Amino acid sequence: MTERATQRPKDFVKPAHWTSDPAPRPAEPKLEPDPRGLSPTRYGDWEQNGIAVDF
């Protein structure tokens, strides 16, 4: 079995575009009113001809 590397080689040079900054937070979702009632993406069901269909 090959040993797993836990450190970079001593001659490793970090590329200029790498950063130690944390990833940005995702944008808040836009809440748009659903003209037909409950949002299928929120509740997990689509309504077709009066029948709820899971997707």
N, CA, C, O and CB atoms as a CASP TS submission, in Angstrom:
PFRMAT TS
TARGET T0000
AUTHOR 0000-0000-0000
METHOD Language model
MODEL 1
PARENT N/A
ATOM      1  N   MET     1       0.838  -1.179   0.000  1.00  0.00           N
ATOM      2  CA  MET     1       0.000   0.000   0.000  1.00  0.00           C
ATOM      3  C   MET     1       0.886   1.246   0.000  1.00  0.00           C
ATOM      4  O   MET     1       1.889   1.297   0.712  1.00  0.00           O
ATOM      5  CB  MET     1      -0.955  -0.004   1.217  1.00  0.00           C
ATOM      6  N   THR     2       0.519   2.238  -0.789  1.00  0.00           N
ATOM      7  CA  THR     2       1.282   3.474  -0.894  1.00  0.00           C
ATOM      8  C   THR     2       0.920   4.408   0.247  1.00  0.00           C
ATOM      9  O   THR     2      -0.254   4.551   0.589  1.00  0.00           O
ATOM     10  CB  THR     2       1.034   4.155  -2.246  1.00  0.00           C
ATOM     11  N   GLU     3       1.912   5.036   0.829  1.00  0.00           N
ATOM     12  CA  GLU     3       1.671   6.001   1.897  1.00  0.00           C
ATOM     13  C   GLU     3       0.983   7.235   1.330  1.00  0.00           C
ATOM     14  O   GLU     3       1.290   7.678   0.223  1.00  0.00           O
ATOM     15  CB  GLU     3       2.994   6.391   2.597  1.00  0.00           C
ATOM     16  N   ARG     4       0.066   7.774   2.087  1.00  0.00           N
ATOM     17  CA  ARG     4      -0.642   8.963   1.658  1.00  0.00           C
ATOM     18  C   ARG     4       0.162  10.207   2.017  1.00  0.00           C
ATOM     19  O   ARG     4       0.688  10.319   3.123  1.00  0.00           O
ATOM     20  CB  ARG     4      -2.039   9.019   2.291  1.00  0.00           C
ATOM     21  N   ALA     5       0.251  11.142   1.068  1.00  0.00           N
ATOM     22  CA  ALA     5       0.989  12.384   1.323  1.00  0.00           C
ATOM     23  C   ALA     5       0.176  13.271   2.261  1.00  0.00           C
ATOM     24  O   ALA     5      -1.012  13.497   2.030  1.00  0.00           O
ATOM     25  CB  ALA     5       1.301  13.135  -0.009  1.00  0.00           C
ATOM     26  N   THR     6       0.801  13.762   3.299  1.00  0.00           N
ATOM     27  CA  THR     6       0.117  14.651   4.242  1.00  0.00           C
ATOM     28  C   THR     6       0.704  16.055   4.204  1.00  0.00           C
ATOM     29  O   THR     6       0.156  16.968   4.822  1.00  0.00           O
ATOM     30  CB  THR     6       0.204  14.090   5.662  1.00  0.00           C
ATOM     31  N   GLN     7       1.806  16.242   3.489  1.00  0.00           N
ATOM     32  CA  GLN     7       2.430  17.554   3.357  1.00  0.00           C
ATOM     33  C   GLN     7       2.882  17.733   1.913  1.00  0.00           C
ATOM     34  O   GLN     7       3.163  16.763   1.208  1.00  0.00           O
ATOM     35  CB  GLN     7       3.629  17.713   4.344  1.00  0.00           C
ATOM     36  N   ARG     8       2.946  18.990   1.490  1.00  0.00           N
ATOM     37  CA  ARG     8       3.439  19.277   0.145  1.00  0.00           C
ATOM     38  C   ARG     8       4.954  19.113   0.112  1.00  0.00           C
ATOM     39  O   ARG     8       5.619  19.249   1.139  1.00  0.00           O
ATOM     40  CB  ARG     8       3.033  20.707  -0.301  1.00  0.00           C
ATOM     41  N   PRO     9       5.498  18.822  -1.064  1.00  0.00           N
ATOM     42  CA  PRO     9       6.960  18.743  -1.172  1.00  0.00           C
ATOM     43  C   PRO     9       7.603  20.078  -0.808  1.00  0.00           C
ATOM     44  O   PRO     9       6.981  21.129  -0.966  1.00  0.00           O
ATOM     45  CB  PRO     9       7.376  18.327  -2.596  1.00  0.00           C
ATOM     46  N   LYS    10       8.826  20.044  -0.330  1.00  0.00           N
ATOM     47  CA  LYS    10       9.513  21.264   0.114  1.00  0.00           C
ATOM     48  C   LYS    10       9.717  22.257  -1.017  1.00  0.00           C
ATOM     49  O   LYS    10       9.758  23.462  -0.769  1.00  0.00           O
ATOM     50  CB  LYS    10      10.854  20.914   0.725  1.00  0.00           C
ATOM     51  N   ASP    11       9.845  21.787  -2.249  1.00  0.00           N
ATOM     52  CA  ASP    11      10.079  22.692  -3.374  1.00  0.00           C
ATOM     53  C   ASP    11       8.772  23.194  -4.013  1.00  0.00           C
ATOM     54  O   ASP    11       8.807  23.818  -5.073  1.00  0.00           O
ATOM     55  CB  ASP    11      10.927  21.991  -4.425  1.00  0.00           C
ATOM     56  N   PHE    12       7.622  22.925  -3.375  1.00  0.00           N
ATOM     57  CA  PHE    12       6.333  23.367  -3.900  1.00  0.00           C
ATOM     58  C   PHE    12       6.211  24.877  -3.784  1.00  0.00           C
ATOM     59  O   PHE    12       6.523  25.458  -2.745  1.00  0.00           O
ATOM     60  CB  PHE    12       5.175  22.677  -3.157  1.00  0.00           C
ATOM     61  N   VAL    13       5.751  25.509  -4.865  1.00  0.00           N
ATOM     62  CA  VAL    13       5.512  26.955  -4.876  1.00  0.00           C
ATOM     63  C   VAL    13       4.032  27.172  -5.147  1.00  0.00           C
ATOM     64  O   VAL    13       3.497  26.694  -6.147  1.00  0.00           O
ATOM     65  CB  VAL    13       6.403  27.688  -5.952  1.00  0.00           C
ATOM     66  N   LYS    14       3.376  27.895  -4.251  1.00  0.00           N
ATOM     67  CA  LYS    14       1.940  28.146  -4.384  1.00  0.00           C
ATOM     68  C   LYS    14       1.696  29.074  -5.573  1.00  0.00           C
ATOM     69  O   LYS    14       2.347  30.114  -5.672  1.00  0.00           O
ATOM     70  CB  LYS    14       1.356  28.762  -3.076  1.00  0.00           C
ATOM     71  N   PRO    15       0.767  28.723  -6.488  1.00  0.00           N
ATOM     72  CA  PRO    15       0.460  29.612  -7.620  1.00  0.00           C
ATOM     73  C   PRO    15      -0.062  30.961  -7.137  1.00  0.00           C
ATOM     74  O   PRO    15      -0.652  31.060  -6.062  1.00  0.00           O
ATOM     75  CB  PRO    15      -0.571  28.957  -8.554  1.00  0.00           C
ATOM     76  N   ALA    16       0.160  31.991  -7.937  1.00  0.00           N
ATOM     77  CA  ALA    16      -0.203  33.360  -7.554  1.00  0.00           C
ATOM     78  C   ALA    16      -1.711  33.519  -7.358  1.00  0.00           C
ATOM     79  O   ALA    16      -2.135  34.342  -6.547  1.00  0.00           O
ATOM     80  CB  ALA    16       0.285  34.348  -8.612  1.00  0.00           C
ATOM     81  N   HIS    17      -2.538  32.746  -8.087  1.00  0.00           N
ATOM     82  CA  HIS    17      -3.987  32.923  -7.986  1.00  0.00           C
ATOM     83  C   HIS    17      -4.600  32.190  -6.790  1.00  0.00           C
ATOM     84  O   HIS    17      -5.782  32.382  -6.504  1.00  0.00           O
ATOM     85  CB  HIS    17      -4.645  32.446  -9.258  1.00  0.00           C
ATOM     86  N   TRP    18      -3.837  31.367  -6.093  1.00  0.00           N
ATOM     87  CA  TRP    18      -4.353  30.697  -4.897  1.00  0.00           C
ATOM     88  C   TRP    18      -4.469  31.710  -3.777  1.00  0.00           C
ATOM     89  O   TRP    18      -3.641  32.614  -3.663  1.00  0.00           O
ATOM     90  CB  TRP    18      -3.440  29.512  -4.472  1.00  0.00           C
ATOM     91  N   THR    19      -5.500  31.563  -2.945  1.00  0.00           N
ATOM     92  CA  THR    19      -5.709  32.464  -1.820  1.00  0.00           C
ATOM     93  C   THR    19      -6.085  31.657  -0.585  1.00  0.00           C
ATOM     94  O   THR    19      -6.552  30.523  -0.691  1.00  0.00           O
ATOM     95  CB  THR    19      -6.802  33.509  -2.145  1.00  0.00           C
ATOM     96  N   SER    20      -5.882  32.243   0.570  1.00  0.00           N
ATOM     97  CA  SER    20      -6.269  31.590   1.825  1.00  0.00           C
ATOM     98  C   SER    20      -7.595  32.134   2.341  1.00  0.00           C
ATOM     99  O   SER    20      -8.048  31.753   3.421  1.00  0.00           O
ATOM    100  CB  SER    20      -5.177  31.780   2.887  1.00  0.00           C
ATOM    101  N   ASP    21      -8.224  33.030   1.567  1.00  0.00           N
ATOM    102  CA  ASP    21      -9.512  33.605   1.966  1.00  0.00           C
ATOM    103  C   ASP    21     -10.588  32.524   1.936  1.00  0.00           C
ATOM    104  O   ASP    21     -10.538  31.632   1.090  1.00  0.00           O
ATOM    105  CB  ASP    21      -9.902  34.787   1.038  1.00  0.00           C
ATOM    106  N   PRO    22     -11.562  32.591   2.847  1.00  0.00           N
ATOM    107  CA  PRO    22     -12.655  31.616   2.811  1.00  0.00           C
ATOM    108  C   PRO    22     -13.538  31.851   1.580  1.00  0.00           C
ATOM    109  O   PRO    22     -13.548  32.943   1.012  1.00  0.00           O
ATOM    110  CB  PRO    22     -13.502  31.700   4.107  1.00  0.00           C
ATOM    111  N   ALA    23     -14.266  30.830   1.185  1.00  0.00           N
ATOM    112  CA  ALA    23     -15.170  30.940   0.046  1.00  0.00           C
ATOM    113  C   ALA    23     -16.283  31.932   0.367  1.00  0.00           C
ATOM    114  O   ALA    23     -16.708  32.014   1.519  1.00  0.00           O
ATOM    115  CB  ALA    23     -15.760  29.558  -0.324  1.00  0.00           C
ATOM    116  N   PRO    24     -16.775  32.698  -0.632  1.00  0.00           N
ATOM    117  CA  PRO    24     -17.853  33.649  -0.349  1.00  0.00           C
ATOM    118  C   PRO    24     -19.150  32.924  -0.015  1.00  0.00           C
ATOM    119  O   PRO    24     -19.389  31.804  -0.467  1.00  0.00           O
ATOM    120  CB  PRO    24     -18.068  34.586  -1.543  1.00  0.00           C
ATOM    121  N   ARG    25     -19.979  33.582   0.782  1.00  0.00           N
ATOM    122  CA  ARG    25     -21.277  33.005   1.143  1.00  0.00           C
ATOM    123  C   ARG    25     -22.194  33.056  -0.075  1.00  0.00           C
ATOM    124  O   ARG    25     -22.136  34.015  -0.844  1.00  0.00           O
ATOM    125  CB  ARG    25     -21.918  33.765   2.354  1.00  0.00           C
ATOM    126  N   PRO    26     -23.040  32.042  -0.266  1.00  0.00           N
ATOM    127  CA  PRO    26     -23.968  32.070  -1.394  1.00  0.00           C
ATOM    128  C   PRO    26     -25.008  33.179  -1.215  1.00  0.00           C
ATOM    129  O   PRO    26     -25.338  33.562  -0.093  1.00  0.00           O
ATOM    130  CB  PRO    26     -24.665  30.707  -1.549  1.00  0.00           C
ATOM    131  N   ALA    27     -25.508  33.678  -2.325  1.00  0.00           N
ATOM    132  CA  ALA    27     -26.516  34.736  -2.283  1.00  0.00           C
ATOM    133  C   ALA    27     -27.820  34.174  -1.741  1.00  0.00           C
ATOM    134  O   ALA    27     -28.123  32.995  -1.922  1.00  0.00           O
ATOM    135  CB  ALA    27     -26.730  35.353  -3.687  1.00  0.00           C
ATOM    136  N   GLU    28     -28.582  35.019  -1.079  1.00  0.00           N
ATOM    137  CA  GLU    28     -29.883  34.610  -0.563  1.00  0.00           C
ATOM    138  C   GLU    28     -30.815  34.323  -1.743  1.00  0.00           C
ATOM    139  O   GLU    28     -30.790  35.053  -2.734  1.00  0.00           O
ATOM    140  CB  GLU    28     -30.486  35.708   0.373  1.00  0.00           C
ATOM    141  N   PRO    29     -31.638  33.270  -1.653  1.00  0.00           N
ATOM    142  CA  PRO    29     -32.554  32.971  -2.764  1.00  0.00           C
ATOM    143  C   PRO    29     -33.642  34.034  -2.879  1.00  0.00           C
ATOM    144  O   PRO    29     -34.076  34.618  -1.886  1.00  0.00           O
ATOM    145  CB  PRO    29     -33.195  31.582  -2.576  1.00  0.00           C
ATOM    146  N   LYS    30     -34.067  34.266  -4.117  1.00  0.00           N
ATOM    147  CA  LYS    30     -35.154  35.212  -4.346  1.00  0.00           C
ATOM    148  C   LYS    30     -36.470  34.493  -4.089  1.00  0.00           C
ATOM    149  O   LYS    30     -36.749  33.458  -4.694  1.00  0.00           O
ATOM    150  CB  LYS    30     -35.106  35.799  -5.795  1.00  0.00           C
ATOM    151  N   LEU    31     -37.267  35.039  -3.200  1.00  0.00           N
ATOM    152  CA  LEU    31     -38.565  34.447  -2.899  1.00  0.00           C
ATOM    153  C   LEU    31     -39.612  35.113  -3.779  1.00  0.00           C
ATOM    154  O   LEU    31     -39.980  36.269  -3.567  1.00  0.00           O
ATOM    155  CB  LEU    31     -38.923  34.600  -1.388  1.00  0.00           C
ATOM    156  N   GLU    32     -40.080  34.373  -4.758  1.00  0.00           N
ATOM    157  CA  GLU    32     -41.083  34.894  -5.665  1.00  0.00           C
ATOM    158  C   GLU    32     -42.414  34.219  -5.364  1.00  0.00           C
ATOM    159  O   GLU    32     -42.450  33.008  -5.143  1.00  0.00           O
ATOM    160  CB  GLU    32     -40.668  34.676  -7.142  1.00  0.00           C
ATOM    161  N   PRO    33     -43.500  34.970  -5.352  1.00  0.00           N
ATOM    162  CA  PRO    33     -44.794  34.354  -5.069  1.00  0.00           C
ATOM    163  C   PRO    33     -45.188  33.384  -6.182  1.00  0.00           C
ATOM    164  O   PRO    33     -44.961  33.657  -7.361  1.00  0.00           O
ATOM    165  CB  PRO    33     -45.875  35.433  -4.895  1.00  0.00           C
ATOM    166  N   ASP    34     -45.774  32.263  -5.805  1.00  0.00           N
ATOM    167  CA  ASP    34     -46.228  31.265  -6.771  1.00  0.00           C
ATOM    168  C   ASP    34     -47.703  31.522  -7.037  1.00  0.00           C
ATOM    169  O   ASP    34     -48.523  31.370  -6.131  1.00  0.00           O
ATOM    170  CB  ASP    34     -45.988  29.799  -6.250  1.00  0.00           C
ATOM    171  N   PRO    35     -48.064  31.913  -8.272  1.00  0.00           N
ATOM    172  CA  PRO    35     -49.458  32.257  -8.537  1.00  0.00           C
ATOM    173  C   PRO    35     -50.417  31.072  -8.410  1.00  0.00           C
ATOM    174  O   PRO    35     -51.619  31.273  -8.236  1.00  0.00           O
ATOM    175  CB  PRO    35     -49.574  32.842  -9.912  1.00  0.00           C
ATOM    176  N   ARG    36     -49.902  29.836  -8.495  1.00  0.00           N
ATOM    177  CA  ARG    36     -50.784  28.672  -8.430  1.00  0.00           C
ATOM    178  C   ARG    36     -50.815  28.033  -7.051  1.00  0.00           C
ATOM    179  O   ARG    36     -51.477  27.011  -6.872  1.00  0.00           O
ATOM    180  CB  ARG    36     -50.358  27.650  -9.446  1.00  0.00           C
ATOM    181  N   GLY    37     -50.128  28.594  -6.081  1.00  0.00           N
ATOM    182  CA  GLY    37     -50.164  28.014  -4.734  1.00  0.00           C
ATOM    183  C   GLY    37     -48.772  27.682  -4.226  1.00  0.00           C
ATOM    184  O   GLY    37     -47.852  28.485  -4.382  1.00  0.00           O
ATOM    185  N   LEU    38     -48.602  26.519  -3.623  1.00  0.00           N
ATOM    186  CA  LEU    38     -47.345  26.137  -3.003  1.00  0.00           C
ATOM    187  C   LEU    38     -46.283  25.831  -4.052  1.00  0.00           C
ATOM    188  O   LEU    38     -46.574  25.229  -5.086  1.00  0.00           O
ATOM    189  CB  LEU    38     -47.548  24.935  -2.096  1.00  0.00           C
ATOM    190  N   SER    39     -45.078  26.240  -3.782  1.00  0.00           N
ATOM    191  CA  SER    39     -43.981  26.055  -4.723  1.00  0.00           C
ATOM    192  C   SER    39     -43.549  24.589  -4.766  1.00  0.00           C
ATOM    193  O   SER    39     -43.263  24.017  -3.714  1.00  0.00           O
ATOM    194  CB  SER    39     -42.793  26.951  -4.343  1.00  0.00           C
ATOM    195  N   PRO    40     -43.491  23.956  -5.948  1.00  0.00           N
ATOM    196  CA  PRO    40     -43.097  22.552  -6.031  1.00  0.00           C
ATOM    197  C   PRO    40     -41.636  22.334  -5.647  1.00  0.00           C
ATOM    198  O   PRO    40     -41.285  21.265  -5.147  1.00  0.00           O
ATOM    199  CB  PRO    40     -43.338  22.032  -7.430  1.00  0.00           C
ATOM    200  N   THR    41     -40.782  23.327  -5.872  1.00  0.00           N
ATOM    201  CA  THR    41     -39.382  23.145  -5.498  1.00  0.00           C
ATOM    202  C   THR    41     -39.202  23.206  -3.993  1.00  0.00           C
ATOM    203  O   THR    41     -38.212  22.695  -3.471  1.00  0.00           O
ATOM    204  CB  THR    41     -38.510  24.198  -6.168  1.00  0.00           C
ATOM    205  N   ARG    42     -40.143  23.821  -3.285  1.00  0.00           N
ATOM    206  CA  ARG    42     -40.052  23.873  -1.825  1.00  0.00           C
ATOM    207  C   ARG    42     -40.644  22.612  -1.201  1.00  0.00           C
ATOM    208  O   ARG    42     -40.088  22.078  -0.241  1.00  0.00           O
ATOM    209  CB  ARG    42     -40.772  25.122  -1.285  1.00  0.00           C
ATOM    210  N   TYR    43     -41.753  22.139  -1.730  1.00  0.00           N
ATOM    211  CA  TYR    43     -42.449  21.014  -1.115  1.00  0.00           C
ATOM    212  C   TYR    43     -42.215  19.689  -1.824  1.00  0.00           C
ATOM    213  O   TYR    43     -42.658  18.650  -1.333  1.00  0.00           O
ATOM    214  CB  TYR    43     -43.910  21.296  -1.074  1.00  0.00           C
ATOM    215  N   GLY    44     -41.524  19.696  -2.978  1.00  0.00           N
ATOM    216  CA  GLY    44     -41.138  18.455  -3.640  1.00  0.00           C
ATOM    217  C   GLY    44     -42.224  17.786  -4.454  1.00  0.00           C
ATOM    218  O   GLY    44     -42.043  16.634  -4.850  1.00  0.00           O
ATOM    219  N   ASP    45     -43.328  18.432  -4.723  1.00  0.00           N
ATOM    220  CA  ASP    45     -44.412  17.846  -5.520  1.00  0.00           C
ATOM    221  C   ASP    45     -44.776  18.793  -6.663  1.00  0.00           C
ATOM    222  O   ASP    45     -44.735  20.015  -6.517  1.00  0.00           O
ATOM    223  CB  ASP    45     -45.661  17.554  -4.632  1.00  0.00           C
ATOM    224  N   TRP    46     -45.125  18.213  -7.778  1.00  0.00           N
ATOM    225  CA  TRP    46     -45.706  18.968  -8.886  1.00  0.00           C
ATOM    226  C   TRP    46     -47.165  18.563  -8.959  1.00  0.00           C
ATOM    227  O   TRP    46     -47.512  17.414  -8.686  1.00  0.00           O
ATOM    228  CB  TRP    46     -44.953  18.699 -10.255  1.00  0.00           C
ATOM    229  N   GLU    47     -48.006  19.494  -9.323  1.00  0.00           N
ATOM    230  CA  GLU    47     -49.430  19.196  -9.453  1.00  0.00           C
ATOM    231  C   GLU    47     -49.768  19.182 -10.941  1.00  0.00           C
ATOM    232  O   GLU    47     -49.540  20.164 -11.647  1.00  0.00           O
ATOM    233  CB  GLU    47     -50.313  20.244  -8.675  1.00  0.00           C
ATOM    234  N   GLN    48     -50.313  18.064 -11.407  1.00  0.00           N
ATOM    235  CA  GLN    48     -50.713  17.926 -12.804  1.00  0.00           C
ATOM    236  C   GLN    48     -52.148  17.420 -12.841  1.00  0.00           C
ATOM    237  O   GLN    48     -52.443  16.322 -12.369  1.00  0.00           O
ATOM    238  CB  GLN    48     -49.755  16.961 -13.579  1.00  0.00           C
ATOM    239  N   ASN    49     -53.035  18.229 -13.404  1.00  0.00           N
ATOM    240  CA  ASN    49     -54.456  17.868 -13.512  1.00  0.00           C
ATOM    241  C   ASN    49     -55.050  17.490 -12.149  1.00  0.00           C
ATOM    242  O   ASN    49     -55.837  16.548 -12.055  1.00  0.00           O
ATOM    243  CB  ASN    49     -54.630  16.701 -14.499  1.00  0.00           C
ATOM    244  N   GLY    50     -54.672  18.226 -11.093  1.00  0.00           N
ATOM    245  CA  GLY    50     -55.226  17.995  -9.775  1.00  0.00           C
ATOM    246  C   GLY    50     -54.574  16.855  -9.012  1.00  0.00           C
ATOM    247  O   GLY    50     -55.011  16.544  -7.904  1.00  0.00           O
ATOM    248  N   ILE    51     -53.525  16.207  -9.570  1.00  0.00           N
ATOM    249  CA  ILE    51     -52.835  15.102  -8.913  1.00  0.00           C
ATOM    250  C   ILE    51     -51.420  15.527  -8.582  1.00  0.00           C
ATOM    251  O   ILE    51     -50.705  16.030  -9.448  1.00  0.00           O
ATOM    252  CB  ILE    51     -52.832  13.834  -9.801  1.00  0.00           C
ATOM    253  N   ALA    52     -51.004  15.332  -7.331  1.00  0.00           N
ATOM    254  CA  ALA    52     -49.638  15.652  -6.925  1.00  0.00           C
ATOM    255  C   ALA    52     -48.693  14.567  -7.402  1.00  0.00           C
ATOM    256  O   ALA    52     -48.928  13.382  -7.163  1.00  0.00           O
ATOM    257  CB  ALA    52     -49.542  15.818  -5.397  1.00  0.00           C
ATOM    258  N   VAL    53     -47.621  14.970  -8.078  1.00  0.00           N
ATOM    259  CA  VAL    53     -46.657  14.031  -8.654  1.00  0.00           C
ATOM    260  C   VAL    53     -45.294  14.331  -8.063  1.00  0.00           C
ATOM    261  O   VAL    53     -44.814  15.460  -8.165  1.00  0.00           O
ATOM    262  CB  VAL    53     -46.625  14.126 -10.214  1.00  0.00           C
ATOM    263  N   ASP    54     -44.658  13.341  -7.445  1.00  0.00           N
ATOM    264  CA  ASP    54     -43.289  13.542  -6.948  1.00  0.00           C
ATOM    265  C   ASP    54     -42.331  13.515  -8.129  1.00  0.00           C
ATOM    266  O   ASP    54     -42.566  12.834  -9.127  1.00  0.00           O
ATOM    267  CB  ASP    54     -42.899  12.452  -5.893  1.00  0.00           C
ATOM    268  N   PHE    55     -41.286  14.243  -7.999  1.00  0.00           N
ATOM    269  CA  PHE    55     -40.259  14.198  -9.031  1.00  0.00           C
ATOM    270  C   PHE    55     -38.940  13.818  -8.443  1.00  0.00           C
ATOM    271  O   PHE    55     -37.946  13.727  -9.164  1.00  0.00           O
ATOM    272  CB  PHE    55     -40.146  15.523  -9.743  1.00  0.00           C
TER
END
